Amino acid sequence: MIREYSIKTSREEFVNVTGRVQEALRESGVQEGLCLVYSPHTTAGITINENADPDVRRDLLLALNKACPDRPEFLHLEGNSAAHMKALCTGSSATIPVSGGRLLLGVWQGVYFCEFDGPRQRRFYVKVLEG
């Protein structure tokens, strides 16, 4: 079963979706396997990063904005080429091992939906594989 989740985002942000991913895992009943979290959007991503200090998310956005600034020579008509580049940096999915019915995340880790071109109504998918 694939679970679909909707999310309303701000302009740029990292949204903690760990609880929703854990919910999908619980509902699946899988004890051992893999959990795939996927974003079908080209200007948003999925990542695993620190979940303790919210300043880390701010710092990540600051660094991505410095590394992937908007540039006047970009030709893409929508004007969101920088958002596409940031999505390339984070990737569109994350795979997490599952053991004992739990996500094998580190103590400080969380799963994040990364918005780079909001505000928008977005979605992401969670697929739990037994094995």
PyMOL commands that place a pseudoatom at each C-alpha (Angstrom):
pseudoatom trace, name=CA, resn=MET, resi=1, chain=A, elem=C, hetatm=0, pos=[0.000, 0.000, 0.000]
pseudoatom trace, name=CA, resn=ILE, resi=2, chain=A, elem=C, hetatm=0, pos=[1.189, 3.519, -0.801]
pseudoatom trace, name=CA, resn=ARG, resi=3, chain=A, elem=C, hetatm=0, pos=[0.097, 6.310, 1.532]
pseudoatom trace, name=CA, resn=GLU, resi=4, chain=A, elem=C, hetatm=0, pos=[-0.402, 9.790, 0.090]
pseudoatom trace, name=CA, resn=TYR, resi=5, chain=A, elem=C, hetatm=0, pos=[-0.130, 12.845, 2.327]
pseudoatom trace, name=CA, resn=SER, resi=6, chain=A, elem=C, hetatm=0, pos=[-1.053, 16.443, 1.545]
pseudoatom trace, name=CA, resn=ILE, resi=7, chain=A, elem=C, hetatm=0, pos=[0.878, 19.354, 2.928]
pseudoatom trace, name=CA, resn=LYS, resi=8, chain=A, elem=C, hetatm=0, pos=[0.426, 23.132, 2.679]
pseudoatom trace, name=CA, resn=THR, resi=9, chain=A, elem=C, hetatm=0, pos=[3.773, 24.890, 2.567]
pseudoatom trace, name=CA, resn=SER, resi=10, chain=A, elem=C, hetatm=0, pos=[5.214, 28.359, 3.000]
pseudoatom trace, name=CA, resn=ARG, resi=11, chain=A, elem=C, hetatm=0, pos=[7.596, 30.040, 0.571]
pseudoatom trace, name=CA, resn=GLU, resi=12, chain=A, elem=C, hetatm=0, pos=[10.694, 28.102, 1.647]
pseudoatom trace, name=CA, resn=GLU, resi=13, chain=A, elem=C, hetatm=0, pos=[10.816, 25.687, 4.532]
pseudoatom trace, name=CA, resn=PHE, resi=14, chain=A, elem=C, hetatm=0, pos=[11.735, 22.272, 5.848]
pseudoatom trace, name=CA, resn=VAL, resi=15, chain=A, elem=C, hetatm=0, pos=[8.545, 20.621, 7.157]
pseudoatom trace, name=CA, resn=ASN, resi=16, chain=A, elem=C, hetatm=0, pos=[9.011, 17.813, 9.667]
pseudoatom trace, name=CA, resn=VAL, resi=17, chain=A, elem=C, hetatm=0, pos=[6.981, 14.858, 8.346]
pseudoatom trace, name=CA, resn=THR, resi=18, chain=A, elem=C, hetatm=0, pos=[8.528, 12.194, 10.600]
pseudoatom trace, name=CA, resn=GLY, resi=19, chain=A, elem=C, hetatm=0, pos=[5.246, 11.602, 12.455]
pseudoatom trace, name=CA, resn=ARG, resi=20, chain=A, elem=C, hetatm=0, pos=[3.341, 10.945, 9.240]
pseudoatom trace, name=CA, resn=VAL, resi=21, chain=A, elem=C, hetatm=0, pos=[6.030, 8.546, 8.054]
pseudoatom trace, name=CA, resn=GLN, resi=22, chain=A, elem=C, hetatm=0, pos=[5.882, 6.712, 11.396]
pseudoatom trace, name=CA, resn=GLU, resi=23, chain=A, elem=C, hetatm=0, pos=[2.078, 6.589, 11.096]
pseudoatom trace, name=CA, resn=ALA, resi=24, chain=A, elem=C, hetatm=0, pos=[2.342, 4.933, 7.661]
pseudoatom trace, name=CA, resn=LEU, resi=25, chain=A, elem=C, hetatm=0, pos=[4.811, 2.409, 9.081]
pseudoatom trace, name=CA, resn=ARG, resi=26, chain=A, elem=C, hetatm=0, pos=[2.523, 1.575, 12.043]
pseudoatom trace, name=CA, resn=GLU, resi=27, chain=A, elem=C, hetatm=0, pos=[-0.482, 1.127, 9.737]
pseudoatom trace, name=CA, resn=SER, resi=28, chain=A, elem=C, hetatm=0, pos=[1.507, -1.179, 7.459]
pseudoatom trace, name=CA, resn=GLY, resi=29, chain=A, elem=C, hetatm=0, pos=[2.288, -3.601, 10.274]
pseudoatom trace, name=CA, resn=VAL, resi=30, chain=A, elem=C, hetatm=0, pos=[5.737, -4.223, 8.761]
pseudoatom trace, name=CA, resn=GLN, resi=31, chain=A, elem=C, hetatm=0, pos=[8.378, -5.185, 11.321]
pseudoatom trace, name=CA, resn=GLU, resi=32, chain=A, elem=C, hetatm=0, pos=[11.434, -5.562, 9.074]
pseudoatom trace, name=CA, resn=GLY, resi=33, chain=A, elem=C, hetatm=0, pos=[12.025, -3.859, 5.741]
pseudoatom trace, name=CA, resn=LEU, resi=34, chain=A, elem=C, hetatm=0, pos=[12.399, -0.454, 4.137]
pseudoatom trace, name=CA, resn=CYS, resi=35, chain=A, elem=C, hetatm=0, pos=[10.377, 2.733, 4.165]
pseudoatom trace, name=CA, resn=LEU, resi=36, chain=A, elem=C, hetatm=0, pos=[10.470, 4.937, 1.067]
pseudoatom trace, name=CA, resn=VAL, resi=37, chain=A, elem=C, hetatm=0, pos=[9.400, 8.595, 1.294]
pseudoatom trace, name=CA, resn=TYR, resi=38, chain=A, elem=C, hetatm=0, pos=[8.991, 10.327, -2.086]
pseudoatom trace, name=CA, resn=SER, resi=39, chain=A, elem=C, hetatm=0, pos=[8.100, 13.786, -3.413]
pseudoatom trace, name=CA, resn=PRO, resi=40, chain=A, elem=C, hetatm=0, pos=[6.741, 14.003, -6.982]
pseudoatom trace, name=CA, resn=HIS, resi=41, chain=A, elem=C, hetatm=0, pos=[7.594, 17.709, -7.274]
pseudoatom trace, name=CA, resn=THR, resi=42, chain=A, elem=C, hetatm=0, pos=[10.563, 19.180, -9.172]
pseudoatom trace, name=CA, resn=THR, resi=43, chain=A, elem=C, hetatm=0, pos=[10.915, 22.191, -6.867]
pseudoatom trace, name=CA, resn=ALA, resi=44, chain=A, elem=C, hetatm=0, pos=[10.632, 20.321, -3.566]
pseudoatom trace, name=CA, resn=GLY, resi=45, chain=A, elem=C, hetatm=0, pos=[12.542, 17.475, -1.965]
pseudoatom trace, name=CA, resn=ILE, resi=46, chain=A, elem=C, hetatm=0, pos=[12.776, 14.961, 0.837]
pseudoatom trace, name=CA, resn=THR, resi=47, chain=A, elem=C, hetatm=0, pos=[15.699, 14.752, 3.230]
pseudoatom trace, name=CA, resn=ILE, resi=48, chain=A, elem=C, hetatm=0, pos=[16.765, 13.351, 6.585]
pseudoatom trace, name=CA, resn=ASN, resi=49, chain=A, elem=C, hetatm=0, pos=[18.515, 15.769, 8.897]
pseudoatom trace, name=CA, resn=GLU, resi=50, chain=A, elem=C, hetatm=0, pos=[18.742, 17.025, 12.460]
pseudoatom trace, name=CA, resn=ASN, resi=51, chain=A, elem=C, hetatm=0, pos=[15.462, 17.137, 14.318]
pseudoatom trace, name=CA, resn=ALA, resi=52, chain=A, elem=C, hetatm=0, pos=[16.579, 18.745, 17.601]
pseudoatom trace, name=CA, resn=ASP, resi=53, chain=A, elem=C, hetatm=0, pos=[17.626, 22.334, 16.872]
pseudoatom trace, name=CA, resn=PRO, resi=54, chain=A, elem=C, hetatm=0, pos=[15.339, 24.330, 14.525]
pseudoatom trace, name=CA, resn=ASP, resi=55, chain=A, elem=C, hetatm=0, pos=[18.280, 26.627, 13.739]
pseudoatom trace, name=CA, resn=VAL, resi=56, chain=A, elem=C, hetatm=0, pos=[19.742, 23.795, 11.633]
pseudoatom trace, name=CA, resn=ARG, resi=57, chain=A, elem=C, hetatm=0, pos=[16.801, 24.081, 9.197]
pseudoatom trace, name=CA, resn=ARG, resi=58, chain=A, elem=C, hetatm=0, pos=[17.310, 27.844, 8.972]
pseudoatom trace, name=CA, resn=ASP, resi=59, chain=A, elem=C, hetatm=0, pos=[21.025, 27.317, 8.370]
pseudoatom trace, name=CA, resn=LEU, resi=60, chain=A, elem=C, hetatm=0, pos=[20.336, 24.724, 5.673]
pseudoatom trace, name=CA, resn=LEU, resi=61, chain=A, elem=C, hetatm=0, pos=[18.041, 27.113, 3.824]
pseudoatom trace, name=CA, resn=LEU, resi=62, chain=A, elem=C, hetatm=0, pos=[20.622, 29.884, 4.145]
pseudoatom trace, name=CA, resn=ALA, resi=63, chain=A, elem=C, hetatm=0, pos=[23.350, 27.628, 2.713]
pseudoatom trace, name=CA, resn=LEU, resi=64, chain=A, elem=C, hetatm=0, pos=[21.136, 26.400, -0.142]
pseudoatom trace, name=CA, resn=ASN, resi=65, chain=A, elem=C, hetatm=0, pos=[20.199, 30.001, -1.014]
pseudoatom trace, name=CA, resn=LYS, resi=66, chain=A, elem=C, hetatm=0, pos=[23.904, 30.920, -1.115]
pseudoatom trace, name=CA, resn=ALA, resi=67, chain=A, elem=C, hetatm=0, pos=[24.829, 27.837, -3.164]
pseudoatom trace, name=CA, resn=CYS, resi=68, chain=A, elem=C, hetatm=0, pos=[21.850, 28.119, -5.550]
pseudoatom trace, name=CA, resn=PRO, resi=69, chain=A, elem=C, hetatm=0, pos=[20.944, 31.784, -5.932]
pseudoatom trace, name=CA, resn=ASP, resi=70, chain=A, elem=C, hetatm=0, pos=[18.439, 33.044, -8.452]
pseudoatom trace, name=CA, resn=ARG, resi=71, chain=A, elem=C, hetatm=0, pos=[20.312, 34.455, -11.437]
pseudoatom trace, name=CA, resn=PRO, resi=72, chain=A, elem=C, hetatm=0, pos=[19.113, 36.918, -14.074]
pseudoatom trace, name=CA, resn=GLU, resi=73, chain=A, elem=C, hetatm=0, pos=[20.591, 34.799, -16.890]
pseudoatom trace, name=CA, resn=PHE, resi=74, chain=A, elem=C, hetatm=0, pos=[18.321, 31.822, -16.112]
pseudoatom trace, name=CA, resn=LEU, resi=75, chain=A, elem=C, hetatm=0, pos=[15.946, 31.211, -19.007]
pseudoatom trace, name=CA, resn=HIS, resi=76, chain=A, elem=C, hetatm=0, pos=[13.206, 29.112, -17.389]
pseudoatom trace, name=CA, resn=LEU, resi=77, chain=A, elem=C, hetatm=0, pos=[9.964, 31.054, -17.905]
pseudoatom trace, name=CA, resn=GLU, resi=78, chain=A, elem=C, hetatm=0, pos=[8.495, 30.265, -14.485]
pseudoatom trace, name=CA, resn=GLY, resi=79, chain=A, elem=C, hetatm=0, pos=[11.430, 32.004, -12.802]
pseudoatom trace, name=CA, resn=ASN, resi=80, chain=A, elem=C, hetatm=0, pos=[12.058, 29.200, -10.329]
pseudoatom trace, name=CA, resn=SER, resi=81, chain=A, elem=C, hetatm=0, pos=[15.293, 27.660, -11.615]
pseudoatom trace, name=CA, resn=ALA, resi=82, chain=A, elem=C, hetatm=0, pos=[16.963, 28.173, -8.229]
pseudoatom trace, name=CA, resn=ALA, resi=83, chain=A, elem=C, hetatm=0, pos=[14.199, 26.067, -6.634]
pseudoatom trace, name=CA, resn=HIS, resi=84, chain=A, elem=C, hetatm=0, pos=[14.872, 23.287, -9.151]
pseudoatom trace, name=CA, resn=MET, resi=85, chain=A, elem=C, hetatm=0, pos=[18.576, 23.344, -8.238]
pseudoatom trace, name=CA, resn=LYS, resi=86, chain=A, elem=C, hetatm=0, pos=[17.844, 23.189, -4.503]
pseudoatom trace, name=CA, resn=ALA, resi=87, chain=A, elem=C, hetatm=0, pos=[15.568, 20.199, -5.116]
pseudoatom trace, name=CA, resn=LEU, resi=88, chain=A, elem=C, hetatm=0, pos=[18.449, 18.522, -6.954]
pseudoatom trace, name=CA, resn=CYS, resi=89, chain=A, elem=C, hetatm=0, pos=[20.627, 19.054, -3.885]
pseudoatom trace, name=CA, resn=THR, resi=90, chain=A, elem=C, hetatm=0, pos=[18.154, 17.447, -1.456]
pseudoatom trace, name=CA, resn=GLY, resi=91, chain=A, elem=C, hetatm=0, pos=[16.833, 14.753, -3.765]
pseudoatom trace, name=CA, resn=SER, resi=92, chain=A, elem=C, hetatm=0, pos=[13.271, 13.604, -4.241]
pseudoatom trace, name=CA, resn=SER, resi=93, chain=A, elem=C, hetatm=0, pos=[13.262, 10.641, -1.866]
pseudoatom trace, name=CA, resn=ALA, resi=94, chain=A, elem=C, hetatm=0, pos=[14.713, 9.014, 1.227]
pseudoatom trace, name=CA, resn=THR, resi=95, chain=A, elem=C, hetatm=0, pos=[14.868, 5.332, 2.111]
pseudoatom trace, name=CA, resn=ILE, resi=96, chain=A, elem=C, hetatm=0, pos=[14.903, 4.368, 5.781]
pseudoatom trace, name=CA, resn=PRO, resi=97, chain=A, elem=C, hetatm=0, pos=[15.576, 0.874, 7.156]
pseudoatom trace, name=CA, resn=VAL, resi=98, chain=A, elem=C, hetatm=0, pos=[12.863, -0.589, 9.379]
pseudoatom trace, name=CA, resn=SER, resi=99, chain=A, elem=C, hetatm=0, pos=[13.625, -2.974, 12.243]
pseudoatom trace, name=CA, resn=GLY, resi=100, chain=A, elem=C, hetatm=0, pos=[11.382, -4.083, 15.068]
pseudoatom trace, name=CA, resn=GLY, resi=101, chain=A, elem=C, hetatm=0, pos=[8.558, -2.042, 13.541]
pseudoatom trace, name=CA, resn=ARG, resi=102, chain=A, elem=C, hetatm=0, pos=[10.569, 1.178, 13.956]
pseudoatom trace, name=CA, resn=LEU, resi=103, chain=A, elem=C, hetatm=0, pos=[12.304, 3.564, 11.579]
pseudoatom trace, name=CA, resn=LEU, resi=104, chain=A, elem=C, hetatm=0, pos=[16.044, 3.245, 12.103]
pseudoatom trace, name=CA, resn=LEU, resi=105, chain=A, elem=C, hetatm=0, pos=[16.617, 6.982, 12.387]
pseudoatom trace, name=CA, resn=GLY, resi=106, chain=A, elem=C, hetatm=0, pos=[19.413, 8.381, 14.505]
pseudoatom trace, name=CA, resn=VAL, resi=107, chain=A, elem=C, hetatm=0, pos=[18.604, 9.996, 17.849]
pseudoatom trace, name=CA, resn=TRP, resi=108, chain=A, elem=C, hetatm=0, pos=[18.661, 13.505, 16.348]
pseudoatom trace, name=CA, resn=GLN, resi=109, chain=A, elem=C, hetatm=0, pos=[17.250, 12.687, 12.894]
pseudoatom trace, name=CA, resn=GLY, resi=110, chain=A, elem=C, hetatm=0, pos=[13.910, 13.556, 11.358]
pseudoatom trace, name=CA, resn=VAL, resi=111, chain=A, elem=C, hetatm=0, pos=[12.368, 13.262, 7.898]
pseudoatom trace, name=CA, resn=TYR, resi=112, chain=A, elem=C, hetatm=0, pos=[11.666, 16.561, 6.143]
pseudoatom trace, name=CA, resn=PHE, resi=113, chain=A, elem=C, hetatm=0, pos=[9.657, 17.740, 3.180]
pseudoatom trace, name=CA, resn=CYS, resi=114, chain=A, elem=C, hetatm=0, pos=[11.736, 20.547, 1.648]
pseudoatom trace, name=CA, resn=GLU, resi=115, chain=A, elem=C, hetatm=0, pos=[9.798, 23.363, -0.011]
pseudoatom trace, name=CA, resn=PHE, resi=116, chain=A, elem=C, hetatm=0, pos=[11.742, 25.669, -2.317]
pseudoatom trace, name=CA, resn=ASP, resi=117, chain=A, elem=C, hetatm=0, pos=[8.958, 27.238, -4.425]
pseudoatom trace, name=CA, resn=GLY, resi=118, chain=A, elem=C, hetatm=0, pos=[5.957, 27.885, -2.213]
pseudoatom trace, name=CA, resn=PRO, resi=119, chain=A, elem=C, hetatm=0, pos=[3.534, 28.589, -0.932]
pseudoatom trace, name=CA, resn=ARG, resi=120, chain=A, elem=C, hetatm=0, pos=[1.867, 25.561, -2.475]
pseudoatom trace, name=CA, resn=GLN, resi=121, chain=A, elem=C, hetatm=0, pos=[-0.386, 22.630, -1.781]
pseudoatom trace, name=CA, resn=ARG, resi=122, chain=A, elem=C, hetatm=0, pos=[1.978, 19.651, -2.069]
pseudoatom trace, name=CA, resn=ARG, resi=123, chain=A, elem=C, hetatm=0, pos=[1.879, 15.930, -1.593]
pseudoatom trace, name=CA, resn=PHE, resi=124, chain=A, elem=C, hetatm=0, pos=[4.325, 13.188, -0.740]
pseudoatom trace, name=CA, resn=TYR, resi=125, chain=A, elem=C, hetatm=0, pos=[4.124, 9.419, -0.685]
pseudoatom trace, name=CA, resn=VAL, resi=126, chain=A, elem=C, hetatm=0, pos=[5.203, 6.755, 1.775]
pseudoatom trace, name=CA, resn=LYS, resi=127, chain=A, elem=C, hetatm=0, pos=[5.684, 3.107, 0.764]
pseudoatom trace, name=CA, resn=VAL, resi=128, chain=A, elem=C, hetatm=0, pos=[6.693, 0.505, 3.330]
pseudoatom trace, name=CA, resn=LEU, resi=129, chain=A, elem=C, hetatm=0, pos=[8.315, -2.645, 1.932]
pseudoatom trace, name=CA, resn=GLU, resi=130, chain=A, elem=C, hetatm=0, pos=[8.524, -5.849, 3.927]
pseudoatom trace, name=CA, resn=GLY, resi=131, chain=A, elem=C, hetatm=0, pos=[11.633, -7.910, 3.731]
for i in range(1, 131): cmd.bond("trace and resi %d" % i, "trace and resi %d" % (i + 1))
show_as sticks, trace
zoom trace
